[in-house]
Amino acid sequence: MAPGTACPALPALLALIGALLPGPGGAQTSVHPPEAIIPRGGSVQVNCSTSCDQPSTLGLETQLTKKEVAHGANWKVFELSDVQEDSHPICFANCDKQTMASMSLTVYWFPERVELLPLPRWQPVGENFTLRCQVAGGTPRDSLFVVLLRGEEELSRQPAPGEPAEVEVTVPVLAGRDDHLANFSCRTDLDLRPQGLGLFQNISAPRQLRTFVLPEILPCLGTPRIIEVGTQWAVNCTLDGLFPAAEAKVGLTLAEQKLDSTSLYSKDSVLATANVKANAAQEGTQELACVVTLGEQDRIWKENVTLYSFPPPSLTLSEPEVSEGTVVTVECEAQAGVVVSLSGLPPGHPAPRAQFQLNASAADHRRSFLCSAALDVAGHLLHKNQTRELRVLYGPRLDQRDCPGNWTWKEGSQQTLRCQAWGNPAPELKCHRKGDGALLPIGDLRPVKREVAGTYLCQAQSPRGVVTREVVLNVTYDQNNMVIIILVAAAVILGAVIGATYLYNRQRKIQKYRLQKAQEAAAMKLNTPATPP
């Protein structure tokens, strides 16, 4: 309790008793104004008077600083200055007996500090949080109210409790999504309008609230379970049901080392992606983790990934290019723990190495050898292959299969003449007909003509040797058809001769007839006598 508020109680009681007891002739003491309200540190003038008609002593009883500023026969005016707290000064008069009158002096002052205590850095949606407002000072207390605000909206209005010392007013508030980034503040209202003054308000600095929703579900981590060292792969992590999603932070780590990731946000979800390239030092089982942080809370999901090293097997030929008849060694080898198989070699005991030898022949030219390696990684069987091709040098080949020695075709038919030589290097093939040296028409014969018939000598030549082969080409045709053709041709010629003879004789007869008629006409003209004039 502030000093000076209880001490005036006894004088006030005495003044009340004195006022009730009449003095000589019914004299009374009065005070003006009976009530006054002033700001702290202010001053006020108090008029004490008495109705006593005899000489009397008039004064003002108070602990406040006072000064008499005016007086009369039965009145005095006192000025009270530097008033710091409420008080009850008493006017008294001694007129045979003492009479008293007290006044009520109220001091008002504004709160020295109005502060809204810090809000939670992040507040879960759907949970209560407490607004706390601290108010230091301010009187009169019964006219002082504390108002808690969200923006301009009043959430609570309460009277300031207790004495004019530091007090705290609290109110619970249910956080919602609409409260995200809302401003909260605290205001004091000192309402002195009933005393003829005004409404005096002090407001604290606003504080902004951030609300959030972080679901209990865990992030979804997308990644291969086995990854080869030195290869690049994508990792993604997503979580739905966030608010505000754009405030969520996602961290991806591999073997406790942070990965460089990019986050994409939608309305209520986040997707983080990272491209990862593991090195040989990380080979083995490693922990891949995704941490989504929102509102200073985390949701974590971890998975184990296996990083493995699996270089392709080594497939070697003792010589990649050999002459026919050379012994070639084929060898397939892989790292320890890998099982290899080699084409051309029967299955045997699982091992990281296999080999065999062969005597190279023409049939082995361009033969492909396959080395297959298998590695078990975390229950997954992985395969890698390697191939090599053998080149065999051998002399020319010109045999019955590729160049038949006898062809018999019918004249006029549609045929294809096939003759091909083999060898490595590829031989040059030439076929000439015995006698005239005409070339064998290898390829399409459309149609077959009898002129191509004959016996040809084919020669295949390369740096590794020469081979020859005789090819006979027969063309058959029908003799009866030839006789018919000759007879028809003779008949046509004979008919033409007969026709020409007939036409020639007919023309002679016509000319002879015309000559005879002309001669007869001339003779008749000579025998006719001349007509006299």
LINPE-V684700 format. One record per residue. N is the residue number from 1. RES is the residue in one letter. SS is DSSP state (alpha for helix, beta for strand, coil for the rest). OMEGA is omega in degrees with one decimal (none if undefined). D_FIRST is the distance of its C-alpha to the first C-alpha in whole Angstrom. Layout:
n res ss omega d_first
N RES SS OMEGA D_FIRST
N RES SS OMEGA D_FIRST
//
This chain:
n res ss omega d_first
1 M coil -176.7 0
2 A coil -180.0 4
3 P coil 176.3 6
4 G coil -178.5 9
5 T coil -179.4 8
6 A coil -175.9 8
7 C coil -179.2 11
8 P alpha -175.8 14
9 A alpha -178.4 14
10 L alpha 176.8 17
11 P alpha 179.3 19
12 A alpha 178.6 19
13 L alpha 178.5 20
14 L alpha 178.8 23
15 A alpha 179.2 24
16 L alpha 179.6 24
17 I alpha -179.5 26
18 G alpha -179.6 28
19 A alpha -178.9 29
20 L alpha -179.1 30
21 L coil -179.2 33
22 P coil 176.3 35
23 G coil 179.4 36
24 P alpha 179.3 40
25 G alpha -179.6 42
26 G alpha -179.5 39
27 A coil 179.4 37
28 Q coil 176.9 34
29 T beta 179.7 31
30 S beta -179.3 30
31 V beta 178.6 27
32 H beta -1.8 28
33 P coil 179.0 26
34 P coil 178.5 24
35 E beta 177.5 22
36 A beta 176.3 21
37 I beta -176.3 20
38 I beta 176.2 20
39 P beta -179.7 20
40 R coil -177.7 17
41 G coil -179.3 19
42 G beta -179.6 22
43 S beta -179.8 23
44 V beta 176.1 24
45 Q beta -177.9 27
46 V beta -179.6 26
47 N beta 175.4 29
48 C beta -180.0 29
49 S beta 179.0 32
50 T beta 178.5 34
51 S coil -178.5 37
52 C coil -179.1 38
53 D coil 177.7 42
54 Q coil 176.8 42
55 P coil -176.5 41
56 S coil 176.4 37
57 T beta -176.6 34
58 L beta -179.2 32
59 G beta 179.9 28
60 L beta 179.6 25
61 E beta 179.1 22
62 T coil 174.2 19
63 Q coil -178.3 17
64 L coil 175.6 18
65 T beta -176.1 21
66 K beta 177.5 24
67 K beta 177.4 28
68 E beta -175.9 30
69 V beta 177.4 32
70 A beta 177.9 35
71 H beta 176.0 36
72 G coil -176.9 39
73 A coil -178.0 40
74 N coil 176.9 37
75 W beta 175.0 35
76 K beta 176.2 32
77 V beta 178.9 31
78 F beta 174.6 28
79 E beta 176.4 26
80 L beta -175.9 23
81 S beta 179.3 22
82 D beta -179.4 20
83 V beta -174.9 17
84 Q coil -175.7 14
85 E coil 179.1 12
86 D coil -178.1 12
87 S beta 177.9 13
88 H coil 176.6 16
89 P coil -177.3 19
90 I beta 170.9 22
91 C beta -179.7 25
92 F beta 177.9 27
93 A beta 177.2 31
94 N beta 179.0 33
95 C coil -168.6 36
96 D coil 173.9 38
97 K coil -173.3 35
98 Q beta 172.6 31
99 T beta -175.0 30
100 M beta 173.7 27
101 A beta -178.0 25
102 S beta 176.4 22
103 M coil 176.8 21
104 S beta -179.7 18
105 L beta -177.3 17
106 T beta 178.2 16
107 V beta 174.4 15
108 Y beta 173.1 16
109 W beta -174.0 17
110 F coil 177.5 18
111 P coil 179.0 17
112 E coil -179.2 18
113 R beta 173.3 20
114 V beta -173.9 21
115 E beta 171.0 24
116 L beta -178.1 26
117 L coil -175.9 26
118 P coil 177.5 30
119 L coil 173.5 32
120 P coil 178.0 35
121 R coil 175.4 38
122 W coil -178.6 40
123 Q beta 178.2 39
124 P beta 175.7 41
125 V coil 178.4 43
126 G coil 177.5 42
127 E coil -179.7 39
128 N beta 168.4 35
129 F beta -172.5 33
130 T beta 171.2 29
131 L beta -179.6 27
132 R beta -179.9 24
133 C beta 177.0 22
134 Q beta -179.4 19
135 V beta 177.8 17
136 A beta 178.4 15
137 G coil 179.6 13
138 G coil 175.5 14
139 T beta -2.8 13
140 P coil -171.8 14
141 R alpha -177.5 13
142 D alpha 176.6 15
143 S alpha -176.2 18
144 L beta -179.5 17
145 F beta 177.3 20
146 V beta -176.6 21
147 V beta 175.4 25
148 L beta -171.0 27
149 L beta 164.7 30
150 R beta -170.4 34
151 G coil 176.1 36
152 E coil -176.6 35
153 E beta 176.7 35
154 E beta 177.1 31
155 L beta -176.2 31
156 S beta 173.3 27
157 R beta -177.0 25
158 Q beta 173.8 21
159 P beta 178.6 18
160 A coil -175.7 15
161 P coil 167.8 13
162 G coil -179.3 9
163 E coil -178.0 7
164 P coil 172.1 9
165 A coil -177.9 10
166 E coil -179.3 13
167 V beta 179.9 14
168 E beta 177.6 18
169 V beta -178.2 20
170 T beta 174.6 23
171 V beta 177.7 26
172 P beta 179.7 30
173 V beta 176.8 33
174 L beta -176.0 36
175 A coil 176.3 38
176 G coil 178.9 42
177 R alpha 179.9 45
178 D alpha -179.8 43
179 D alpha -179.6 40
180 H coil -178.8 42
181 L coil 175.2 41
182 A beta 178.5 39
183 N beta 177.0 36
184 F beta -179.7 32
185 S beta -178.6 29
186 C beta -178.0 26
187 R beta 172.9 25
188 T beta 175.7 22
189 D beta 173.6 23
190 L beta -171.7 21
191 D beta 178.3 23
192 L coil 178.4 23
193 R alpha 176.4 26
194 P alpha 179.0 25
195 Q alpha 178.0 24
196 G coil 176.4 27
197 L coil -177.2 26
198 G coil 176.6 27
199 L beta -176.9 26
200 F beta -174.8 24
201 Q beta 171.2 25
202 N beta -177.7 24
203 I beta -178.8 26
204 S coil 170.9 27
205 A coil -178.4 30
206 P coil 173.5 32
207 R beta -176.4 33
208 Q beta 179.9 36
209 L beta 173.8 37
210 R coil 178.6 40
211 T beta -177.0 42
212 F beta 172.6 45
213 V beta 175.7 47
214 L coil -175.0 49
215 P coil 179.7 51
216 E coil 179.2 52
217 I coil -177.1 56
218 L coil 178.9 57
219 P coil 176.3 59
220 C beta -175.7 63
221 L beta 179.8 65
222 G beta -179.3 68
223 T coil 170.9 70
224 P coil -179.6 74
225 R coil 177.7 74
226 I beta -176.1 77
227 I beta 178.7 77
228 E beta 178.4 80
229 V coil 178.7 79
230 G coil 177.9 79
231 T coil 179.7 79
232 Q beta 178.5 76
233 W beta -176.5 74
234 A beta 174.5 72
235 V beta 175.6 68
236 N beta -179.2 66
237 C beta -177.4 63
238 T beta 176.0 61
239 L beta -179.2 58
240 D beta 175.6 58
241 G coil -177.4 55
242 L coil 170.1 52
243 F beta -18.5 50
244 P coil -172.5 50
245 A alpha -176.3 53
246 A alpha 179.4 53
247 E alpha -178.0 50
248 A coil 176.9 52
249 K beta -178.1 53
250 V beta 176.4 56
251 G beta 177.5 57
252 L beta 179.1 61
253 T beta 173.5 62
254 L beta -177.2 65
255 A coil 177.4 65
256 E coil 175.0 62
257 Q beta -175.9 63
258 K beta 177.5 61
259 L coil 177.6 64
260 D coil -173.4 64
261 S beta 176.6 63
262 T beta -177.2 63
263 S beta 174.8 61
264 L beta -175.5 61
265 Y beta 170.5 59
266 S coil -174.5 59
267 K coil -176.5 57
268 D coil -178.9 56
269 S beta 177.5 58
270 V beta 177.6 58
271 L beta 178.0 62
272 A beta 179.2 62
273 T beta 177.7 66
274 A beta 173.5 67
275 N beta -171.1 70
276 V beta 173.2 71
277 K beta -176.6 74
278 A coil 177.7 74
279 N coil -174.4 75
280 A alpha -178.9 78
281 A alpha -178.6 75
282 Q alpha -177.5 73
283 E coil -177.8 76
284 G beta 179.4 75
285 T beta -179.1 72
286 Q beta -179.4 69
287 E beta 175.3 66
288 L beta -174.0 65
289 A beta 174.2 61
290 C beta 179.8 60
291 V beta 175.1 56
292 V beta -177.3 54
293 T beta 175.6 50
294 L beta 179.4 48
295 G coil 179.5 44
296 E coil 173.5 44
297 Q beta -175.8 46
298 D beta 166.2 50
299 R beta -171.4 53
300 I beta 172.1 56
301 W beta -178.3 59
302 K beta 175.7 62
303 E beta 175.4 66
304 N beta 174.3 68
305 V beta -179.5 71
306 T beta 176.1 74
307 L beta -174.1 76
308 Y beta 175.9 79
309 S coil -176.0 82
310 F coil 177.4 86
311 P coil 178.8 88
312 P coil 178.1 91
313 P coil 178.3 94
314 S beta 178.4 97
315 L beta -176.8 100
316 T beta 170.3 103
317 L beta -179.3 107
318 S coil 172.6 109
319 E coil -179.0 111
320 P coil 179.4 110
321 E beta -175.6 113
322 V beta 173.7 116
323 S beta 179.5 120
324 E coil 179.8 122
325 G coil -180.0 122
326 T coil 176.3 119
327 V beta -177.9 117
328 V beta 175.4 113
329 T beta 178.0 110
330 V beta -176.4 107
331 E beta 178.4 104
332 C beta -177.0 100
333 E beta 178.9 97
334 A coil -178.8 94
335 Q coil 179.5 91
336 A coil -179.5 90
337 G coil -179.8 89
338 V coil 177.9 91
339 V beta -178.0 94
340 V beta 171.2 96
341 S beta -173.7 99
342 L beta 178.6 102
343 S coil -177.1 105
344 G coil -179.8 108
345 L coil -179.6 107
346 P coil 178.6 107
347 P coil 179.5 104
348 G coil -179.9 103
349 H coil -179.6 100
350 P coil -177.4 97
351 A coil 178.9 97
352 P coil -178.1 95
353 R beta 177.0 99
354 A beta 178.2 102
355 Q beta 172.3 106
356 F beta 179.8 109
357 Q beta 177.4 112
358 L beta 175.8 115
359 N beta -172.0 118
360 A coil 176.8 118
361 S coil 179.1 120
362 A alpha 180.0 121
363 A alpha -179.6 119
364 D alpha -179.7 116
365 H coil -177.6 115
366 R coil 175.8 112
367 R beta -178.4 111
368 S beta 177.7 107
369 F beta -177.0 105
370 L beta 173.7 102
371 C beta -177.9 99
372 S beta 179.8 97
373 A beta -179.7 93
374 A beta -179.6 91
375 L beta 177.3 88
376 D beta 178.9 85
377 V beta 177.1 82
378 A coil 177.5 79
379 G coil 178.0 81
380 H beta 179.9 83
381 L beta -177.1 86
382 L beta -178.2 87
383 H beta 170.2 90
384 K beta -174.4 91
385 N beta 174.9 95
386 Q beta -179.1 97
387 T beta 174.6 101
388 R beta -179.6 104
389 E beta 179.4 107
390 L beta 176.3 111
391 R beta -177.2 113
392 V beta 176.7 117
393 L beta 179.4 120
394 Y beta -176.1 123
395 G beta -176.5 126
396 P beta 175.0 128
397 R beta 178.5 128
398 L coil -171.8 130
399 D coil -174.7 131
400 Q coil -176.3 132
401 R coil -175.3 129
402 D coil 178.5 128
403 C coil -178.8 131
404 P coil -175.8 134
405 G coil -176.9 137
406 N beta 177.2 139
407 W beta 175.9 138
408 T beta -177.7 140
409 W beta 178.2 139
410 K beta 179.7 141
411 E coil 178.8 142
412 G coil -179.4 140
413 S coil 178.9 137
414 Q beta -174.8 133
415 Q beta 174.3 132
416 T beta -178.8 130
417 L beta -175.4 132
418 R coil 174.8 129
419 C coil -175.0 130
420 Q coil 178.4 127
421 A coil 179.6 127
422 W beta 177.0 124
423 G beta 175.9 123
424 N beta 7.6 121
425 P coil -175.5 121
426 A coil -178.8 122
427 P coil 175.3 126
428 E beta -175.2 128
429 L beta 175.3 130
430 K beta 179.7 134
431 C beta -179.8 136
432 H beta 179.3 140
433 R beta 178.7 143
434 K coil 178.8 146
435 G coil -175.3 149
436 D coil 177.6 147
437 G coil 179.1 143
438 A coil -179.1 142
439 L beta 175.9 138
440 L coil -178.0 137
441 P coil 179.7 135
442 I coil -179.6 131
443 G beta -176.6 129
444 D beta 171.2 130
445 L beta -174.7 133
446 R beta -4.5 133
447 P coil 177.1 136
448 V coil 178.3 138
449 K coil -175.8 141
450 R alpha -177.4 144
451 E alpha -176.5 144
452 V alpha -178.0 142
453 A coil 177.4 144
454 G beta 178.7 145
455 T beta -175.8 144
456 Y beta 175.4 141
457 L beta -178.5 140
458 C beta -179.1 136
459 Q beta 176.0 135
460 A beta -173.4 131
461 Q beta 174.3 131
462 S beta 178.5 128
463 P coil -177.4 127
464 R coil 174.6 127
465 G beta -178.8 131
466 V beta 172.7 133
467 V beta 178.7 134
468 T beta -179.8 137
469 R beta -179.9 137
470 E beta -178.9 140
471 V beta 179.9 139
472 V beta 179.5 142
473 L beta -179.8 141
474 N beta 176.5 143
475 V beta -179.3 144
476 T beta 177.0 146
477 Y coil -172.9 147
478 D coil -179.5 150
479 Q coil -179.8 153
480 N alpha 178.4 155
481 N alpha -179.2 152
482 M alpha 178.6 154
483 V alpha -179.4 157
484 I alpha -179.0 156
485 I alpha -179.4 155
486 I alpha 179.8 158
487 L alpha -179.8 160
488 V alpha -179.6 158
489 A alpha 178.4 158
490 A alpha 179.3 162
491 A alpha 179.8 162
492 V alpha -179.3 160
493 I alpha 180.0 162
494 L alpha 178.3 165
495 G alpha -179.7 164
496 A alpha 179.6 163
497 V alpha -179.4 167
498 I alpha -179.9 168
499 G alpha -178.1 166
500 A alpha 178.7 167
501 T alpha -179.4 171
502 Y alpha -179.1 171
503 L alpha -178.9 169
504 Y alpha 179.9 172
505 N alpha -179.2 175
506 R alpha 177.8 174
507 Q alpha 179.0 173
508 R alpha 179.6 177
509 K alpha -179.6 178
510 I alpha 180.0 176
511 Q alpha 179.3 177
512 K alpha -179.9 181
513 Y alpha -179.9 181
514 R alpha 178.6 180
515 L alpha -179.7 183
516 Q alpha 179.7 185
517 K alpha -179.7 184
518 A alpha 178.4 184
519 Q alpha 179.6 188
520 E alpha 179.2 189
521 A alpha 180.0 188
522 A alpha -179.5 189
523 A alpha 179.5 193
524 M alpha -179.7 193
525 K alpha 179.3 192
526 L alpha -177.0 195
527 N alpha -178.5 197
528 T coil -178.7 197
529 P coil -178.4 199
530 A coil -178.6 198
531 T coil -177.3 198
532 P coil -179.3 200
533 P coil none 199
//
